[in-house]
Amino acid sequence: MPRALREYDWRQWLRLQPLLHTVKTARYRKIDRRFLGQPAKDGDIQGIRAAARGRHVLLTVAFGDAQCLDLQLRLTSGLVRHDLHIVADNSVGEASARKNRQVCAAHGAAYVRLPANPWTVRNPSRSHGAALNWMWHNILKPGAPAAFGFLDQDLFPTKPCDPFEPLEDAAFYGDLRWAGARWYLWAGYCFFRFDAVGREPLDFGLDWFAGLDTGGANWEVLYRNADPNTVPQRPITAFAALPGIELRQAYCEWRGSWLHEVGLDGDLSLKAKKREAVLRLLAPALEIALGSAGQRD
């Protein structure tokens, strides 16, 4: 929802910001509704809904980085307790989509090629939110899993874990972000118990005029009346992936025992070296994951 009128100061009223924000919000919603009604380009939608029913589901929005997706699926399959991992492919080009499809097939992940996203080139945050909303309305809500969680494609587990366990005592949890007095769960790591949220008009998009990034549009629906102090949290530590390089140029994060590459941040000319550093950090976890997968086979 747009900010309440009382939240605008007189200078913003003089610039007609309340009116402009209301008009723009209505236009954005119209574009989003049109996107939600578009069919998937690829994927067994009915089959994935059936596979998700009553189960613990991970969902990753993928785009243009098959190596990154391969790393995550290798690690989640060996280290993370879950029943089904769904990949929503938000790639622009068919070549990238083809590689992502092959990666999913290799790891047994369910694959959905999303329709052309109207925000991908214009606004990555809106694109991500629209992709999550498409999956919610077309896969998760009709599929009715026991619980579901969203992962950024460049977020990697490094130790065995059960991210659904906190949902035994909470309706939802994840990494908190704040925008003034408002808070929301970071869209890159957030988990929800379906029986607690399935009937709510969820919106995993953003509300930029209120300072809320992707996932923040659920403020009115979920978070406003919840106590953030009751939401399970994990430590988050920023670090530079490359020695001798400033933090802002090679930014990465430890989120608990999960490594977040933060691929869209930092000096993009260092992206290849940063990926090499991330691969070195993940090497022990990849060995453990491979061993776990071998034991299950």
C-alpha positions as CSV (number, residue, x, y, z in Angstrom):
1,M,0.0,0.0,0.0
2,P,1.2,3.6,-0.6
3,R,2.3,5.5,2.5
4,A,-0.5,7.0,4.6
5,L,-1.2,10.6,3.7
6,R,-0.2,11.8,7.2
7,E,3.3,10.5,6.5
8,Y,4.0,13.1,3.8
9,D,5.4,16.4,5.0
10,W,4.3,19.8,3.5
11,R,7.2,19.9,1.1
12,Q,6.2,16.6,-0.4
13,W,2.6,17.8,-0.6
14,L,3.8,20.9,-2.6
15,R,5.4,18.5,-5.1
16,L,2.2,16.5,-5.3
17,Q,4.0,13.4,-4.2
18,P,1.0,11.7,-2.6
19,L,-0.9,12.0,-5.8
20,L,2.0,10.9,-8.0
21,H,2.7,7.9,-5.7
22,T,-0.9,6.8,-5.8
23,V,-1.1,7.0,-9.6
24,K,2.2,5.2,-10.1
25,T,1.3,2.5,-7.6
26,A,-2.0,1.8,-9.5
27,R,-0.1,1.6,-12.8
28,Y,2.5,-0.8,-11.3
29,R,-0.3,-3.0,-10.0
30,K,-2.0,-3.1,-13.3
31,I,1.3,-4.3,-15.0
32,D,1.8,-6.9,-12.3
33,R,-1.8,-8.3,-12.6
34,R,-1.3,-8.7,-16.3
35,F,2.0,-10.6,-15.7
36,L,0.4,-12.9,-13.2
37,G,-2.2,-14.0,-15.7
38,Q,0.4,-15.0,-18.3
39,P,1.1,-18.7,-18.8
40,A,4.6,-20.2,-18.1
41,K,6.9,-20.7,-21.1
42,D,7.9,-24.1,-19.9
43,G,7.3,-26.5,-17.0
44,D,4.9,-29.1,-15.8
45,I,2.7,-26.7,-13.7
46,Q,0.1,-29.3,-12.7
47,G,2.8,-31.8,-11.8
48,I,4.8,-29.4,-9.7
49,R,1.6,-28.3,-7.8
50,A,0.9,-32.0,-7.0
51,A,4.5,-32.6,-6.0
52,A,4.4,-29.6,-3.6
53,R,1.2,-30.5,-1.8
54,G,1.8,-31.0,1.9
55,R,5.6,-30.9,1.6
56,H,8.5,-28.6,2.5
57,V,9.4,-26.6,-0.6
58,L,12.4,-24.4,-1.4
59,L,12.0,-21.9,-4.3
60,T,14.8,-20.1,-6.1
61,V,14.3,-17.4,-8.8
62,A,17.2,-18.0,-11.3
63,F,18.5,-15.7,-14.0
64,G,21.5,-15.7,-16.2
65,D,24.0,-17.6,-14.1
66,A,23.8,-21.3,-14.5
67,Q,27.0,-21.9,-12.5
68,C,25.5,-20.1,-9.5
69,L,22.3,-22.2,-9.7
70,D,24.4,-25.4,-10.0
71,L,26.3,-24.5,-6.9
72,Q,23.2,-23.8,-4.9
73,L,21.4,-27.0,-6.0
74,R,24.4,-29.1,-5.3
75,L,24.6,-27.7,-1.8
76,T,20.9,-27.7,-0.9
77,S,20.4,-31.3,-2.2
78,G,23.2,-32.5,0.2
79,L,22.9,-30.2,3.1
80,V,19.4,-28.8,3.5
81,R,16.4,-30.8,4.7
82,H,13.6,-30.2,2.2
83,D,11.2,-32.3,0.0
84,L,11.2,-30.3,-3.2
85,H,13.3,-27.5,-4.8
86,I,11.5,-25.4,-7.4
87,V,13.5,-23.1,-9.7
88,A,11.6,-20.2,-11.3
89,D,13.6,-19.2,-14.3
90,N,13.5,-15.4,-14.8
91,S,16.2,-15.3,-17.4
92,V,15.9,-12.9,-20.4
93,G,17.6,-15.0,-23.1
94,E,16.7,-18.6,-24.2
95,A,20.4,-19.6,-24.0
96,S,20.5,-18.8,-20.3
97,A,17.2,-20.6,-19.8
98,R,18.4,-23.7,-21.6
99,K,21.4,-23.9,-19.3
100,N,19.3,-23.4,-16.2
101,R,16.9,-26.1,-17.4
102,Q,19.8,-28.5,-17.8
103,V,21.1,-27.8,-14.3
104,C,17.7,-28.5,-12.8
105,A,17.4,-31.7,-14.7
106,A,20.8,-32.8,-13.5
107,H,19.9,-32.2,-9.8
108,G,16.3,-33.3,-9.9
109,A,14.9,-29.8,-9.2
110,A,11.5,-28.8,-10.6
111,Y,11.8,-26.2,-13.4
112,V,9.4,-23.4,-14.4
113,R,10.3,-21.0,-17.2
114,L,8.4,-17.8,-16.3
115,P,6.6,-15.6,-18.8
116,A,8.4,-12.5,-20.1
117,N,8.8,-10.3,-17.0
118,P,7.9,-6.7,-17.7
119,W,10.3,-5.4,-15.0
120,T,13.5,-7.3,-15.7
121,V,15.3,-4.7,-17.7
122,R,13.7,-1.7,-16.0
123,N,13.9,-2.7,-12.3
124,P,15.6,-5.9,-10.9
125,S,13.8,-5.6,-7.6
126,R,10.4,-5.3,-9.1
127,S,11.3,-8.1,-11.5
128,H,12.2,-10.4,-8.6
129,G,9.1,-9.5,-6.7
130,A,6.9,-10.1,-9.7
131,A,8.6,-13.5,-10.2
132,L,7.8,-14.5,-6.6
133,N,4.2,-13.4,-6.9
134,W,3.8,-15.4,-10.1
135,M,5.0,-18.5,-8.4
136,W,2.8,-17.8,-5.3
137,H,-0.4,-17.4,-7.4
138,N,0.3,-20.0,-10.0
139,I,2.2,-22.7,-8.1
140,L,2.4,-22.4,-4.3
141,K,-1.1,-21.2,-3.4
142,P,-2.9,-23.8,-5.5
143,G,-0.3,-26.4,-4.6
144,A,-0.7,-25.9,-0.8
145,P,2.7,-27.1,0.5
146,A,3.1,-27.6,4.2
147,A,5.7,-24.8,4.2
148,F,7.8,-22.9,1.6
149,G,10.9,-20.8,1.6
150,F,12.5,-18.4,-0.9
151,L,16.2,-18.4,-1.6
152,D,18.4,-15.9,-3.5
153,Q,20.2,-17.9,-6.2
154,D,23.6,-16.7,-4.8
155,L,22.9,-17.9,-1.3
156,F,24.7,-21.1,-0.4
157,P,24.4,-23.4,2.7
158,T,27.7,-24.6,4.1
159,K,26.5,-26.9,6.9
160,P,23.7,-29.4,7.3
161,C,20.6,-27.6,8.3
162,D,16.8,-27.6,8.5
163,P,15.5,-24.1,7.6
164,F,11.9,-25.3,8.2
165,E,12.4,-26.2,11.8
166,P,11.7,-22.7,13.2
167,L,8.3,-22.8,11.6
168,E,7.3,-25.3,14.3
169,D,7.0,-22.2,16.6
170,A,6.5,-19.4,14.1
171,A,4.2,-18.6,11.2
172,F,7.1,-17.1,9.3
173,Y,10.7,-16.1,9.7
174,G,13.7,-15.0,7.9
175,D,16.3,-12.2,7.8
176,L,14.7,-8.9,9.0
177,R,15.1,-5.6,7.1
178,W,13.9,-2.3,8.4
179,A,12.6,0.8,6.6
180,G,12.0,3.4,9.3
181,A,9.4,2.0,11.6
182,R,8.4,-0.7,9.1
183,W,10.1,-4.1,8.8
184,Y,9.9,-7.1,6.5
185,L,11.7,-10.3,5.6
186,W,14.5,-10.2,3.1
187,A,13.2,-12.0,-0.1
188,G,16.5,-13.9,-0.3
189,Y,15.8,-16.0,2.8
190,C,12.3,-16.2,4.2
191,F,10.1,-19.1,5.2
192,F,6.4,-19.4,5.7
193,R,4.0,-22.0,7.1
194,F,1.2,-22.4,4.6
195,D,-1.6,-23.0,7.1
196,A,-0.8,-19.6,8.7
197,V,-0.5,-17.5,5.5
198,G,-2.2,-19.4,2.7
199,R,-5.5,-17.5,2.9
200,E,-3.9,-14.0,3.1
201,P,-3.6,-11.7,0.1
202,L,0.2,-12.0,0.0
203,D,2.3,-9.7,-2.1
204,F,6.0,-10.4,-2.3
205,G,6.7,-7.3,-4.4
206,L,8.1,-4.0,-3.1
207,D,6.5,-0.8,-1.9
208,W,9.3,1.6,-2.8
209,F,7.4,4.7,-1.9
210,A,7.4,3.4,1.7
211,G,11.0,2.4,1.5
212,L,10.3,-1.3,1.3
213,D,12.3,-3.5,-1.1
214,T,11.3,-6.9,-2.5
215,G,9.0,-8.7,0.0
216,G,8.1,-5.5,1.8
217,A,4.6,-5.2,0.3
218,N,3.6,-7.9,2.8
219,W,3.9,-5.2,5.6
220,E,0.2,-4.6,5.8
221,V,-0.8,-8.3,5.4
222,L,1.7,-10.0,7.6
223,Y,4.3,-7.9,9.4
224,R,2.4,-4.8,10.7
225,N,0.7,-6.7,13.6
226,A,3.6,-9.1,14.4
227,D,6.4,-8.5,16.9
228,P,9.7,-8.5,15.1
229,N,11.4,-9.6,18.4
230,T,9.6,-12.9,18.1
231,V,11.0,-13.7,14.6
232,P,14.0,-16.1,14.8
233,Q,17.2,-14.5,13.6
234,R,20.7,-15.5,12.7
235,P,23.9,-13.4,12.7
236,I,24.8,-11.5,9.5
237,T,28.4,-10.5,8.9
238,A,29.8,-8.6,5.9
239,F,33.2,-9.3,4.6
240,A,35.4,-8.7,1.5
241,A,35.8,-11.8,-0.5
242,L,39.2,-10.7,-1.9
243,P,42.2,-9.8,0.3
244,G,43.4,-6.3,0.0
245,I,40.1,-5.1,-1.6
246,E,37.7,-2.7,0.0
247,L,34.5,-4.2,1.4
248,R,32.3,-2.3,-0.9
249,Q,34.2,-3.6,-4.0
250,A,34.1,-7.3,-3.1
251,Y,31.1,-7.5,-0.8
252,C,29.9,-10.8,0.6
253,E,28.0,-11.9,3.6
254,W,27.8,-14.7,6.1
255,R,24.2,-15.2,7.0
256,G,24.5,-17.7,9.8
257,S,26.2,-20.7,8.2
258,W,25.0,-19.6,4.7
259,L,27.3,-17.7,2.4
260,H,25.8,-14.9,0.3
261,E,27.8,-13.9,-2.7
262,V,25.8,-10.7,-3.2
263,G,26.5,-11.0,-7.0
264,L,24.8,-7.7,-7.9
265,D,26.9,-5.6,-5.5
266,G,30.5,-4.4,-5.6
267,D,32.9,-3.8,-8.4
268,L,31.6,-5.8,-11.4
269,S,35.1,-5.9,-13.0
270,L,36.1,-8.1,-10.0
271,K,33.1,-10.5,-10.5
272,A,35.2,-13.4,-11.9
273,K,37.8,-13.2,-9.1
274,K,35.1,-12.9,-6.5
275,R,33.4,-16.0,-7.8
276,E,36.8,-17.9,-7.6
277,A,37.1,-16.8,-4.0
278,V,33.5,-17.9,-3.2
279,L,34.3,-21.3,-4.8
280,R,37.3,-21.7,-2.5
281,L,35.1,-20.9,0.5
282,L,32.5,-23.4,-0.6
283,A,34.9,-26.3,-1.4
284,P,34.6,-28.0,2.0
285,A,30.8,-27.7,1.9
286,L,30.6,-29.1,-1.6
287,E,32.6,-32.2,-0.4
288,I,30.2,-32.7,2.5
289,A,27.2,-32.3,0.2
290,L,28.6,-34.8,-2.3
291,G,29.1,-37.3,0.4
292,S,25.6,-36.8,1.7
293,A,24.1,-37.2,-1.7
294,G,26.1,-40.4,-2.3
295,Q,24.8,-41.9,1.0
296,R,21.2,-41.3,-0.1
297,D,21.8,-42.9,-3.5
